């Protein structure tokens, strides 16, 4: 049974909204509000059929007629598709990765942190105090997208202000013993 989602007062959709138009509407809303996630429908099933076919040219267009599409929609596998996708996202810890890459959770111990990544470099105070600067320099830049490398100048990363790795060892001159 399809899930019914009511619209806010005063909002209505055309009664004859075709499936391609509905897909376009959902895509525009997703881009506008920065929603992300898979959208599975007839188009994805048809793409799957074409990818699996030995000769994609032998398939009709559309690859699924309305009766076949309704048969697919009534299967247990299709009805569980959204729950399966949610479990896959949870199992892969994608949301947790986003929190760590955004610097909202510590990259090492996963505890919540506050403040800009230029102040904590993606680590909570405890992990930051225990961290080795060379290890931090090897990690992705926490002030960018959390997966891109640092953008080093001669002294710091232009994104997170972390000190740049030394390009050569520093020598200290000491007076010779007399």
C-alpha positions, 0 to 999 in steps of 0.5 A: 500500500503506498504511503500517503503524504498530505500536502500543507494547507493551500498546496495542491498538485494537478490531478493528472500529474504524469510519472515523468513530471512527478520525477521532475518535481521531486528532482527540483525539490531535492536540488532546492532543499539539498536532499539526497538519496536514491529514487527508485521507480520505473525508470530505474527498473527499465535501466536495469533491464537494459543493462542486463539485456544481451541486446538492449535494442531488442527491448521495447520502449518503454521496457515495462508496460503498465501491467508489468510495472504494477506486478513489480510494485506488488512484490515484497522485494519492491515494497522493502526497497526503501528499508533496504536502502536505509539499512545500507546507508546505516551499515555503511555509516554514511551519515556518521562519515558526513558528521565527521567530515563536517567537523561536527563529530571527532574524526577519531573518537566520534564524540560531538565537537563544536567550533570551526575546523580551523580551531580543532582540525576535526578533533575533540580537545582530548584527541587533539591534545594526543594527536601527532601533527604529522598524522594530522597533516596526512589526513584530509583537510577538515575545512574543505569537504572532509575528503580533499587534501590540504592546500599547503602554502609555505607555512599553512593550509589555506583552508584550515590554517594547519601548519605546513609540513616541513619541506626540509629538516630544520638544523639548529646551530649550537656553539662548539664546545670550548 
